[in-house]
Amino acid sequence: MPTPSVAPIIPSVQSFRTEQLYVGDRDGFNLRPLTTREGLVYFSLAWAPDAHALAALACTEAELAARIKENRLLAGRPRLLDRNGQERLLDDRLMDALPVWSPDAAKVATANETTQPNAPSELDVMIYDAAGNQPTGALINLSAPLMDASAKYDAAHPSPNARSTTTPANAPTQPAPQAGSAPLSYNPVVRLEWTQPETLLVETGFVRIYQNNEEVRRYLRWHVLHLSPQVVVLK
């Protein structure tokens, strides 16, 4: 007969004031924190295809509150986390898109929007090495090709600055472009998909999240990046 006990079936787990990442065994037990950096908020995590590590975004509470106040999707600094909790920061800039892994788990991609006074935003896709003692990163600037594609799209799909049927009643409409400014359909990267080693899919769009989690999504368009083969370090 088992010894009577009043202990809980699942033991207590260390908790934090801000959201951290936790891992557990397949059976649901042995839950434990993978990150312990109080003050950082972790989100948007993705397992590597071979499950050797996680890619995630993290930001401070102030940065999180600022994005929520702007009704925008969350943004954070990309990082890699090994199974033992070792963490490597990939970039010190806030990224707008959830990190995605290359099919061979050798690289991680995400995207960034850099705003400039009185000028269209710079839209970049970042690709980082996920292995090696001296990891590197590459920047692919998409501003010029996306600007050109957006101008052609707007010319082929003219529409007044009307409120969409999916827009909350209290949500402002997207402002009409001024002379010399970016086209309406020129928007930041909101999603990436790395489907093949040499094919990276990029989705751009205008996305805002208002009260009661009501969302406005406009000008969602997919673009294809054809990547050249590269020598990679897998271990």
N, C-alpha and C positions, 0 to 999 in steps of 0.2 A: 504494500500500500504506500502511496506517496505521502511524504511528510506534509501535514497541513501547513499552509502558508497564506499570509494576507498580502504578500508582495504582488505588484501588478504583473500581468503576463508580459507586457512590453515595458522594459525599464525606461526610466526617464532619460531624456535626450537633452543635451546642452542647447540652450536657446539664446537668441541675440535680439537686440533692439531693432536691427535692420535685417532685411531679407538676405539669407545666406543660402548656399547650395548644400543639399544633403544627398547622401547615397545610402543604399541598403542592399542587403542580399536578395537573391531571387525569391526566397520564401517570405520576404516582407519583414524579416527581423534584422537585427544588427544595424539599425538606422544610426547614422553618424554624420556630423557636419564635414563637408569637404572644404569649405571656406570658413574662416573665423575672423574676418576683417570687419570688426565692429565699425559702423559708420558708412560702409559701402553697401549699396543695394545691388544685388545680382539678379539678372533676368536674361531672357532670350538665350537659353542654352541649347547646344546641339552636340550630340555624341559623334565622334569620328566614326567612319564606316567600319573600321576594325576595332572600335570601342576602346582604344588605348588612351583616349583623353577626351576632354570636353572643351568646346569653345563657348564663351559666354561674353555678355556685356555687363558692365558695372558702372555706376555713377554715384555721386554723393546725394544726400537727401535734398540739398538745395537745388542741385541740377535736376533732380527728378521733379521737384515741385515747380520749377520754372517751365519744364516741358508740359506738365499737366495744365498749368495756367495758360499756356499758349494753345491748348487743345491739340497738341501735336503728339505723334507717336514718340515713345520713349527712345532715348539715345544714350549710349554708354561707351566706355573705352573697351576695346576688344582684348581678350586674354585667353590663354590656354591653361587648363588645369589637368594635371596628371591624376591618376587614380590615388596616389598617395597625398594629394593636396598641394603639391608643388605648383606654383603659379608663375606664369610668364606674361607680362604685359606686352602686347603687340604694338600698341600705338597710344599716344597720349592725347589724341583727339577724339571727340565724341563721334561715334558712328551711328548712322540712322537705320541701317539694315541689319537684320539678324545674320550673324556669321554662318557661312556654309562651308562645308568641306569639299575638297576635290575627291573624285571617286577613289583615288589611291591613298587617301588620308595623309597626303604629303603637304598640302597647302590649305590655307583658310582664306576666304574672301569676304569682304564686307564693303560698305559704301558710306561716303561722307558728303555732306553739303556744306560749303563754305560761303557764307553770305558776305557781300561787299557793298559798301555805301554807293548808292546811285548806279548800281551795275547788277546784271543778272548773277545769280549764284553760280559758283563753280561746283560741278558735280564730278566726283571722283569715285572710281572703284579701286579698292586696295586689295592686294594679294600678298599674303605672308607665307613664309616657310614655316611648317609646323614641326620640323625636326632639324637636328644639327646643332653643333655647339655655337655657331655664329649665324643665327637666323637672319634672313634678309626680307625685305618687302619691296613691292613694286606698286607704283601709282599709275593708273590708267585714267587720264582726263577725258571725260565724255562730253564736256560742255559744248564744244563746237559741233560734233555730229548730232547731238541731241537737240541743239538749237536749230540746226538746219532741218532735222526731221520734224520738229514741232512746228516750224513755220509752214512746212508743206502740209502737215496735218491740219492746221488751223485754216489754211487756204482751201483745203478740200472739204472741211467740215465747219463752215461758218455757223455760229450760233450766238444769239443775243445773251447778254449777261443775266439769264433768268434763273430763278430758284428751282432747284431740282425737286422732284417729288419725294426724294429720300432725305432732303435737308430739313432738320428741325426748324420749327417756326421761329425760334429765337436765335437761329444761327445766321450770321452775316453771309452774304453771297461773296463768291470769290471776286475781287476787284478786277475791273477791265484793265487790260494793259495800256500803259501810256506810250506815247510816241517814243520810239527808240528803246523800249523795254523788252523783256522776254515775252514770247507768245504765252497764251493761257495754258497750253498743254505742256509747256516746259516746266517740269516739276522734279523733285528729288527722287532718288531711288528708294523704294519702299520694300523691295523684296528681291532676293537672288536665288537662283537654282543652278547648281553645277551638275548638269545631266550627263555630260561626257567629258573625258580628260581635256579636250580641246574646245568645248562648248560651254559657255557661261551665259545663262539667261538673266536679263536685267529687267525688272518691272519698275516703271516710274509712274507717279500719280500724285494727285492732290488728295491728301487724307487728313481729316480733322475729327477729333473725338470730343463731343460736347457733353452737356449734362445728361445724366441717366444713361451714359454709355451709348448715346446715339452717335452714329458715324456718318460722315459725308465722304464719299469716294468718287472722284471724278478723274477723267482723262487717264485712266489706267491703261497703260500700253506696255507691251513686251518688246524688248530689243535683244539681239543676239550678238555676243562677243565671240569671235573666233580667235582662240589662243594658239600661239606657236608652241610646239613641243619643247620641253625643257628638261635638263638633267636635274633630278631631285634626289634628296637624301631621305631615305625611308626609315633609318634608325639613327 
